[in-house]
Amino acid sequence: MLEIRDLYVRYGGVQAVQGVSLSIPRGSIVTLVGANGAGKSSIIRSIAGLNKNISGEILLTRREGEEPRSLVGLKPEDMVRNGISLSPEGRRILPHLTVAENLRLGAYARSDEDGIAADLEKVYTLFPRLRERSWQKGGTLSGGEQQMLAVGRALMASPDLVMLDEPSLGLAPLLVREIFRVIERINSEEGKTVLLVEQNAYAALSVAHYAYILEVGRVVLEGPGKELLENPGVKEAYLGG
């Protein structure tokens, strides 16, 4: 579905991503794992059209048999129209709007009102607490509820590929488990392809079909998620031995 070839990302004099290549097959959960500064968010932001100083190829094939389309140089709103949405690190909800208004903003590029209403109901089914708080201002929600809102807003774009940047950041263990259960449901029940950027290596590798381990802007290891969970080097570096 999405292929990245030889991606470089630079911020001023800093080379944040150095020749990364990776593949995200349709219907899969793929995760990027690494410490702060490894280049994970730079990759996902480049796919979303938020980084401009990049080189390499980002190729999207939306349907079987289609010719791949280059996404390099497109604006973020073009990425949404191409079926790619992002739940960003830090949630970035609009605190003065209600839960329902935040969710409706996720569908800004759509005009199919029946489809929007159906997707809103799906989000409320995935996150019952958002239904209960649909009238509440986003800024009054707990951290976990705001993360649910950020994921739900990304789903309201009706994406083929949903990208989640650090969805477990700052959450209590119980909420982390809930978020990752929802990630699996998004994939298995809704048929969404998922690209997951995550510091919680155990949670990410447990749900991922395939994973890439990054260090200082480079892929240093890749393989099926559950296989990497058993890798001695990964255990020592990311899972506490």
N, C-alpha and C positions, 0 to 999 in steps of 0.2 A: 504493500500500500504506500509506504513512505520509505524512501532511501536517501541517506546522506552519504556523500562522497567527499572525502578530503576537505572537511570543513575547518576553516580557520576563523577565529573571532578575536578582534583586537579592541582594547579600550585604551586609547592614547598609546603609550609605549608598552603596555602590558598585553602579551599574547595569552588570552584566557583559554582558547581552544586551539589545539595544534594538530591538524590533520586527522580529525576524527571521521571515521566511516562507520555507519551502522544501518540496520534494516529493521523496519517495523512491519511485520506481516499483518494482513487484514485479519481481524478477529482475535488478535493476541493481546496479552498484557506484556509490555516490555518495560523494564526498569533501568534507570541509570543510577548507580550507587557510587558514593564517594564522599569524602570529607568536604568541609567548606573550602571553596577555592579550587575544587577539582574541575570545574567547567560545566557542571550539570545544568544549572539554570541558564548559563550562556547558550547552551545548545537548544534548550526548549524555547527560550526567548527568540532565538534566531529562526526557528521553525514558525513561530507566531508572528514574525515580521517586525519584531520590536528592536532587533539589532541591525544596524545598517552597515557597519564596518566589518563585513564578512567576505570570505571567498570560499569557493567550493560549490558543490551542487546539492540542492534539496529538491528531490523529485517526488511528485505525488501521482499515483495511479488510483483514481477514485473507483473505477469499475474494471472488472476483468476484461482483458482484451484491448483496453485503451492504451494509447501511447502516453508515457510518463510526461507530466507537465512540470516545468521548472517553477519553483516558488520564490527563487531569489529575486529580491527587488520589489516584491508585492507588499502592499500596505496591510496592517493588521486586519482591517475590515474585509480586505480581499481574501485573507486566510479563512475568516469565518464563512464567507460565501463559498469557499472551496471545501467546506465541511470539517474545518479544524477549529477547535475552541480550547481555551486555556483557563484553568483555575489557578491564579497566580500565587506565588509565595506571599505570605502576609495577608491573604484573603482579598484585600482591596474592595470590600463592599462599600456601598454608599450609606453612611451611618444615619443620615437624616431622612432616608426613604424607608418605607415599610419593607418587610420581608417580601410581600407580594410584588411591590414595585421593583425591588432589586431583581427578582426573578424575571419579571416582564422585560427588564432591560436586556437580559441575556438573549431575548428573541428579537432584538431591534432590527436585524436584517431580514426578518421573516414577515410575510403578509398573509399566511394561511392561518386565519383565526381559529378554525376548528383544530388544526394540528397543534397550535400553541396551547389551547385549552387542554388538549389531551396530554401534552408533555408536562404541563403544569401539574396535572393530576398524577402523572408518573413520579414527578419529583416529590410531591407530598406523600406518595405511597412509600418511596424510598426513605424519606425523612419525615416521619409523622410529627416531630416537634416543630417543623416549619409550618405545617398546616395549623397547628395549635397557636402559633405565633405570627400568623400571616399578616395581622394588622399592626404588629409591633415594629418599632423603629429598629433598623438593623444594628445601630450602635448600642442598643440596650441588651443585645443577645450575649450569651456567654461565648467564650472563645471557641468551644466545640460547636455551638450552634452557628456561629459565624462561618466556621469552616464548612459545615453542611450547606449553608447558604451559598458560599463561593462555588462549591461543586455543583449544586443545583442550578445556579445561574449559568455555568458552563454547559450544562446539559440542555438548557432551554434554547440553545442555538441549533439543536437537533444535529449534532456533529457526527461524522463518521469516525473521526479520531478526536478523543478528548485527552488533553494533556493536564496532568496534575502536578504542580510544583510544590513539594514539601507539604503534603496534606496533613501529616501527623505533627507538624512543628508546634511545640508548646502545649500539646494536648495530654491529658491524663491517660494512663494505659487503657482504661475501660473505653474511652472515646476513640483511642487509636484502633482498638479491635473493631469497634463499630464502623469507623470510616473504611477500614480495609474489607470488611464484609460487604459494604456497599460497593466498593470498587469491583469486587468479584461478581456481584449481581449486575452491575452496569455492563460488564463483559459477557457474562453467561446468559443473562435474561434479555438484555436490551441489544446485544450484539455489537456493542461499541468496541472499537480498538482503543487501547489505553496505553499512553506513554506516561510513565510514572517516574518522577524525580524525587529521590528520598534519601535522607540520612539514616533512617531507621532500617538498617540493612536486613535485619531478621524479618521484619514485617514485609518489606518489599520483595525479598527473594522468596518468601513463602507463597506469594500469590503470583509471581511473574512466570510466564512461560519461558522468557529469555531475558538475560540480564547482561549489562555492560558495567564493568568496574572501571572508574576513572580516577586517575591521579594526575595532578598538575596539567590538566588539559589534554590528556591522552588516554586512550583505552588501553588498559594493561592486562585485562582479562575479560573473557566473555564466555557465555554458555547458558544452558538451561538453569533457571533460578534455583531449583531444588538441588541440582548438582553443585552449584556454587556454595550452597549452604553447608555442604560437606567438605568443601575445599579447605585444607589446613591453613593456607595463607589467608583466605578470606575470614576464616574463624578467628585467626590471631589478630588481624587488622581491624575487623569490623564487628565481630560477635563476642568479643571478650574471651577469646581462647576456646 
